Amino acid sequence: MANALREHFSEHGSTPLHLVLGRGGPNLVRGMSALRDTCDSLGLPYRLFGFDSDISEVIQYARRADTWMQSGGRAQVAARIGARDAQSHTASA
């Protein structure tokens, strides 16, 4: 996922988004570390949930993040990361 984000940004430019990820498995720490480093380097807001989180907790957080993005968060993220057009990705998100 971290590689895909970097590739997308390099091919399509900055995209204002808020990443919410629930993860588990044998490479949990390495995967979360890579994703955290990628989000930090791209300037993206994120929240990572581990194997000990209820899926309902992840979903509730994602819904709040979606509401925030729709009510002005997308523009805030776009301004922070230098995205050209905060609204151009709304239809495809």
N, C-alpha and C positions, 0 to 999 in steps of 0.2 A: 504494500500500500504506500509506503514512504517513497519507493522508487517511482510508482505511478504518479504520485503528486508532483514530484520533481520534474518528471517527463512532461506532464500536462502543463506545468507552469513554464517550462522552457519552450514548448511548442506553441502554446496558446496565450501566454502572458499571465499576469496575475489574475486570479479569480477570487472574489470575496466569498469565503465560506467559513463555517464554524464546524470543526471536526469533532464528532462524538464517536468513540470507539469502545466496544466491549470486547475483551480479548481474554483468552486462556490458552492452555496448551504448553507443550514442552519448551517453546522458545519465547515464553511470555515476557521475560525481562528484556531480552535482546530486542524483541519486536517493539515493545513499548518505548524502549530507549531510542531506537532508530526513528520511530514516528515522532516522538517528542522533539528530537533534534531537528528533524525535517520541518515540523510545524514552527518551531522557534526560528529557524533560519528563513522561512518564508513569511514570518510575521503573522501567522494564522492563530486565531483563538482555538483552543481545543480542550477536551476533557476525556481522559482515558479511564476506563473502568476495568478492573481485573476480574479474575475468576470468582472472587468472593462477593461480587456485586450481584444483586437480584436484577434480572432482566427488566423487571418493572421499574426499577430505579433508573436504569439506562434509558428506557423509553420516556419516562417522565422528564428527565433532563433534556433529552433530544427534543421533546415537544416544546419545552421552555426556550431552548436555543432557537428553534424554528420560529417561534412567535417573536423573539427578540430580533432575529434576522429580518423578518417581514416588517417589523415596525421601526426600522431605522438602523438596525445593527449591520445590515449589508453595506449601507453607505459608510458607516463608521469603519468597518473592516477595509472597504475599498480605499478610503482615504489613508488609512494606516499603511497599507501595502502598496499604495501607488497604482491601483487598478484604474484603467482609463474610464470604464463605464460600469458603474455598479449595477445598473439595471439590465445590461445586455445578457447576463447569465441567469436572470430571474426565471425566464420561461423554460430554460433547460434544467433548472435545479429541481 
